[in-house]
Amino acid sequence: LNKFDPSAYLKHLHPRVDGIICNSKGVKDYLDRQLCANNTKTITINKGHKIEWYKDVQPYNIRKELDIPQDAFLLVTTANNRPMKGIPYLLQSIHALPKDANIHLVIIGGGMDTARNLRIIKRGVHSDKIHLVGHRANPLEIVKSADVFVLASVKGESITKSVIEAMSMGVTPIITDIEGNVELVEDGVSGLVVRKKSYKAISQAILDIYINRELCAYLGKQAKNHILNNLSSENTIEQYYNYYIDLLKS
């Protein structure tokens, strides 16, 4: 299971099911609470990735397309506009940055031009530095061109593929401390983890690595290493193999 609300599934769970495989510890903990009176066992096996999948991704010059200064510090997020994505907090975090900060945010995904989002964008001091580009055919190329991938989710993500993709390409992640995603990033080592529903915390994290570009580059490199060493497909295959062997033995 890779989501936090499997209620419909649990209602029809067969009493003889031996186990449920979850793709994050957060999902496992959630299910364990739901299955407290059930003998079903849960196990965490993360989705495996290969950084080689992204070796041919070439950065797209989104700065040129959108008339963003080439020396601007570029933030990118990819998401469709749903309440769980915390987009209002992300937008407010940009306006909380210093007025002279050369920082731009590009948001890729559908449904972002809601009345609420547009109102937040227009009433802030950095309205010209927030770019809603909608669905794009080349999201990975745009992410690859960014300095930071930021995700302001407030709940229910488990482990977000877009964060893994960014990390696999060496783009520094800033994420919120929700269950699941918090397992992806070691704060201060392979990215930054901030308090959810806090635009001030997001803004401060952005400012910290905007000021310290060496730290930003280091975190991006370590993010890629983290995927390579801890979320590789080889690890996933080995864990599945061992799990099935244990099932056969039992």
Secondary structure, 3 states (H helix, E strand, C coil): CCCCCCHHHHHCCCCCCCEEEECCHHHHHHHHHHCCCCCCEEEECCCCECHHHHCCCCCCCHHHHCCCCCCCEEEEEECCCCHHHCHHHHHHHHHCCCCCCCEEEEEECCCCCCHHHHHHHHCCCCHHHEEEEECCCCHHHHHHCCCEEEECCCCCCCCCHHHHHHHHCCCEEEEECCCCHHHCCCECCCEEEECCCCHHHHHHHHHHHHHCHHHHHHHHHHHHHHHHHHCEHHHHHHHHHHHHHHHHHC
